Amino acid sequence: MLKTLQIFKKLGLLNSYFVYSSSNKFSVVKVSPFFYRKTAFFKKVKLVTTPSKKFFVKISTLRIISKSIGTAIIILETSKGLLTHQEALKLGLSGIILFIIN
């Protein structure tokens, strides 16, 4: 989850985030989204991959998808870690689609 927050911060979706550790197994995360003129930078974050269903995408398919999604951003889990679809295309990597951010 921390890697996901870091990539959201890198993309400019989050203004800040804080992780509060507690004495038990759980931690609390406080997220502050980035706002511009009282509206959020993004409209929707859609979770694509779940524990029971993984969506693997080949590099050729990723090229086709990237032409049709417009300004949306796809977050992939690759062998190099979490990357946006633009970074994955530059590196020639495929992976599992985690999120789509509109």
trRosetta pair geometry for C-beta under 8 A, 3 or more apart (Angstrom, degrees):
i j d omega theta_ij theta_ji phi_ij phi_ji
1 4 5.5 -52 -155 34 39 115
1 5 6.5 39 150 -17 68 103
1 29 7.2 -125 141 -45 131 158
2 5 5.7 -52 -150 37 35 111
2 6 6.4 38 151 -22 65 105
2 19 7.1 -16 -100 -65 102 150
3 6 5.6 -53 -148 35 33 115
3 7 6.5 28 156 -15 65 104
3 81 6.7 -135 -158 -172 137 105
3 82 5.1 142 149 2 114 134
4 7 6.0 -56 -149 37 31 105
4 8 6.4 31 153 -18 65 107
4 75 7.5 72 -130 163 83 157
4 82 6.7 -169 -85 -117 54 167
4 98 7.5 -132 -105 142 112 148
4 99 7.7 101 -144 -16 113 139
5 8 5.6 -54 -146 37 33 113
5 9 6.3 36 153 -21 66 105
5 14 6.7 -3 -163 3 75 167
5 17 4.9 -91 -169 59 130 167
5 29 7.2 -134 -76 -163 148 139
5 31 7.3 -132 -125 -105 111 108
6 9 5.7 -53 -149 35 31 112
6 10 6.4 34 151 -21 64 106
6 82 7.9 128 72 65 99 134
7 10 5.3 -49 -145 36 36 116
7 11 6.3 34 155 -16 66 105
7 75 6.3 114 122 -130 147 123
7 82 5.0 -100 -46 120 148 127
7 83 8.0 -147 -124 -98 137 17
7 84 7.5 168 -173 -51 118 82
8 11 5.9 -57 -148 40 30 109
8 13 4.4 -76 -172 65 84 120
8 14 4.7 65 124 -12 105 113
9 12 7.8 47 178 -68 31 22
9 13 7.3 -84 -70 54 24 75
9 14 4.7 -53 -85 64 66 111
9 16 7.7 49 -116 -112 115 30
9 17 6.8 -109 -66 8 118 110
11 73 6.5 127 -142 144 145 174
11 84 7.1 124 -88 -73 117 130
11 101 7.5 91 137 72 161 166
12 34 5.8 -42 165 15 68 170
12 41 6.3 -161 123 -157 92 170
13 33 6.6 -50 159 -144 68 84
13 34 6.0 -165 173 20 18 111
13 41 5.7 -143 -120 72 54 129
13 42 5.6 -2 -129 -10 106 128
13 101 6.8 -82 -90 -155 145 150
14 17 5.6 -9 171 -37 146 103
14 31 6.1 -81 -129 -164 120 93
14 32 6.6 97 -169 75 82 57
14 33 5.9 -74 -112 -115 56 44
14 34 6.1 137 176 -26 4 89
15 32 4.5 -63 64 114 106 102
15 33 6.4 60 -1 123 92 17
15 34 4.6 140 -56 -85 78 64
15 35 7.4 -28 -45 7 129 71
16 32 4.7 16 55 49 79 120
17 29 6.2 -1 -176 -175 108 98
17 30 6.7 166 -156 85 57 53
17 31 4.9 -9 -109 -109 97 65
17 32 6.8 -160 -74 22 50 73
18 29 7.1 162 83 -155 48 52
18 30 4.6 -1 55 54 98 102
19 27 5.6 12 -175 161 94 131
19 28 7.5 152 -159 81 48 46
19 29 5.3 -18 -104 -102 69 79
20 27 6.4 163 80 -171 49 78
20 28 4.4 -14 61 64 107 96
20 29 7.5 -167 21 -77 74 29
20 30 7.0 49 -13 -11 109 101
21 27 5.2 -37 -106 -114 53 102
22 26 5.9 3 47 81 126 73
22 27 6.3 -179 10 -105 83 43
22 28 6.5 71 -35 -10 113 95
33 40 5.2 -10 138 -128 141 107
33 41 7.2 -152 170 19 99 92
33 42 7.9 -112 -160 37 126 93
34 40 7.2 98 77 -152 57 64
34 41 4.9 18 85 -19 105 127
35 38 6.2 12 173 -118 124 18
35 39 6.5 143 -155 66 82 23
35 40 5.9 -53 -101 -90 70 45
35 41 7.4 -133 -99 -31 23 75
36 39 6.4 -35 69 65 66 77
36 41 6.2 77 0 -82 109 75
40 43 7.2 147 83 -83 109 34
42 45 6.5 57 127 -54 142 84
42 101 5.3 -53 -138 -179 145 99
42 102 6.4 119 -167 82 89 44
43 102 5.0 -45 57 102 101 98
44 101 7.5 176 92 -150 53 44
44 102 4.7 15 52 46 91 110
45 99 5.7 -16 -172 -165 91 123
45 100 7.6 161 -156 80 46 45
45 101 5.2 -10 -107 -105 76 78
45 102 7.9 -155 -73 24 35 68
46 99 6.6 142 73 -159 50 65
46 100 4.7 -11 57 58 105 93
46 101 7.8 -165 21 -75 70 33
46 102 7.5 44 -9 -8 105 102
47 50 7.0 79 139 -74 112 78
47 98 7.4 -44 -144 166 65 62
47 99 6.1 -35 -102 -101 46 77
48 55 5.4 -65 145 29 114 141
48 97 4.7 -30 90 120 151 104
48 98 6.4 135 47 150 96 12
48 99 6.4 -176 4 -94 93 20
48 100 6.0 77 -46 -13 118 96
49 53 6.8 -148 -146 100 55 67
49 54 5.1 28 -143 -126 113 56
49 55 5.4 -132 -79 21 87 86
49 77 7.8 -70 38 10 161 122
49 96 5.6 47 -79 161 157 108
49 97 6.1 156 -36 86 104 61
49 98 5.3 -58 30 -111 116 47
50 53 5.1 38 50 44 94 84
54 96 5.3 -47 -173 -138 103 127
55 96 6.3 115 70 -160 54 71
55 97 4.5 -36 91 45 113 105
56 94 7.2 56 177 148 84 112
56 95 7.2 -115 -141 151 69 23
56 96 5.4 -43 -92 -93 62 70
56 97 7.9 -174 -97 1 14 77
57 61 5.0 -128 -167 90 87 121
57 62 5.2 107 135 -64 120 88
57 65 7.1 -36 -158 0 145 149
57 76 7.3 -95 47 -115 116 123
57 94 5.8 -149 97 -162 61 95
57 95 6.8 -2 51 65 84 46
57 96 7.5 136 11 -115 78 22
57 97 5.6 61 -14 -39 123 103
58 61 4.7 92 56 10 81 103
58 62 6.9 -140 96 -9 41 89
58 94 5.0 -38 -141 -116 30 149
59 62 5.4 -51 -145 34 33 117
59 63 6.7 40 154 -24 63 98
59 88 7.7 -151 -113 147 82 98
59 89 7.4 131 -155 -114 88 60
59 92 6.1 11 -129 -167 150 59
59 93 6.9 162 -88 99 107 13
59 94 4.7 -101 -47 -62 70 96
60 63 5.8 -47 -156 27 33 113
60 64 7.0 29 149 -13 62 103
61 64 5.7 -55 -154 37 38 110
61 65 6.2 36 151 -18 70 108
61 94 7.9 65 47 -128 96 116
62 65 5.6 -52 -141 39 32 112
62 66 6.1 36 158 -25 65 106
62 74 7.8 -148 -141 80 92 150
62 76 7.8 -6 -116 -71 133 150
62 85 6.0 -168 -168 -154 106 103
62 88 6.3 -85 180 108 158 123
62 89 6.2 -160 126 -78 118 90
62 94 6.3 -165 -19 -115 132 75
63 66 6.0 -54 -145 31 26 111
63 67 7.0 25 155 -18 59 104
63 89 6.6 116 -87 -123 72 116
64 67 6.1 -60 -160 31 32 109
64 68 6.8 8 154 -4 65 114
65 68 6.1 -76 -152 45 33 101
65 69 6.0 29 162 -31 74 114
65 74 7.0 32 128 -33 130 157
65 85 7.2 -107 97 -150 111 152
66 69 6.3 -51 -133 24 29 110
66 74 7.6 -105 -88 17 78 125
66 85 5.3 -174 -91 138 108 130
66 86 7.3 128 -140 -78 134 61
66 89 6.3 -12 -37 -57 166 146
69 72 4.2 -91 164 54 109 111
69 74 6.9 -153 -60 -36 178 105
69 85 8.0 82 40 49 151 161
69 100 7.6 -129 -146 -151 136 115
71 102 7.8 85 89 -152 85 58
72 100 5.7 7 173 -178 126 94
72 101 6.3 160 -163 79 72 50
72 102 5.0 -30 -106 -96 98 65
73 84 5.5 -50 -167 -143 104 112
73 85 6.9 -174 -164 17 55 97
73 86 7.9 -52 -132 -6 86 102
73 100 7.4 159 80 -158 46 49
73 101 4.5 -11 58 56 96 106
74 84 6.9 113 71 -166 54 60
74 85 4.0 52 58 -41 104 122
74 97 5.9 -53 -171 -134 113 100
74 99 7.3 167 -155 88 45 55
74 100 5.5 -18 -103 -104 71 74
74 101 7.8 -165 -75 19 25 74
75 82 6.2 -1 -176 -170 101 101
75 83 7.5 159 -154 83 57 31
75 84 6.3 -43 -99 -102 57 54
75 85 7.9 -88 -63 -33 19 75
75 97 7.6 102 75 -161 52 57
75 98 4.8 -55 100 64 98 106
75 99 4.2 20 38 50 118 95
75 100 7.7 -147 17 -71 76 30
75 101 7.0 62 -23 -15 103 106
76 82 7.2 158 82 -151 44 52
76 83 5.4 -24 63 67 94 81
76 84 7.4 91 16 -166 87 9
76 85 6.3 101 -20 -82 116 63
76 88 5.2 19 48 -56 146 151
76 93 7.6 161 111 111 142 106
76 94 7.9 -123 -172 176 147 36
76 95 4.0 109 168 76 112 126
76 96 6.5 140 -160 67 73 40
76 97 6.0 -43 -102 -97 75 46
76 98 6.6 161 -115 5 20 90
77 81 7.6 -69 -147 174 61 28
77 82 6.0 -30 -100 -94 61 67
77 95 5.2 -169 80 171 45 122
77 96 4.6 -13 53 58 101 99
77 98 5.5 90 -27 -45 96 117
78 81 6.7 -5 63 53 79 28
78 82 7.6 140 22 -104 77 17
78 83 5.3 -14 15 19 126 119
78 88 5.8 170 -57 -112 147 108
78 91 7.8 115 139 85 163 137
78 93 4.5 53 -155 149 144 136
78 94 7.1 152 -118 91 100 27
78 95 3.7 -92 -83 -70 69 139
78 96 8.0 -172 -69 23 45 65
79 93 6.5 -140 33 -144 90 125
79 95 7.4 -146 -12 -91 61 104
80 83 6.2 39 83 -42 108 129
80 91 6.5 -50 2 154 157 167
80 93 6.3 -100 10 -82 114 167
82 98 7.3 -35 -128 16 102 152
83 87 4.1 -126 -171 88 108 122
83 88 4.8 135 106 -56 129 85
83 91 7.3 -73 -152 24 167 136
83 93 7.0 76 49 73 154 136
83 95 7.4 124 45 14 104 157
84 87 4.9 95 53 8 77 101
84 88 7.0 -143 94 -5 39 89
85 88 5.5 -54 -144 39 36 114
85 89 6.3 40 156 -22 67 103
86 89 5.9 -54 -150 34 29 111
86 90 6.6 30 152 -19 63 105
87 90 5.7 -54 -150 35 33 112
87 91 6.4 16 157 -4 66 111
88 91 6.0 -65 -145 48 30 101
88 92 8.0 -120 164 50 56 8
88 93 4.6 -99 -153 71 80 93
88 94 7.2 92 175 -96 123 21
88 95 6.3 -110 -126 12 141 117
89 92 7.4 33 -172 -75 30 36
97 100 7.3 9 178 -53 116 90
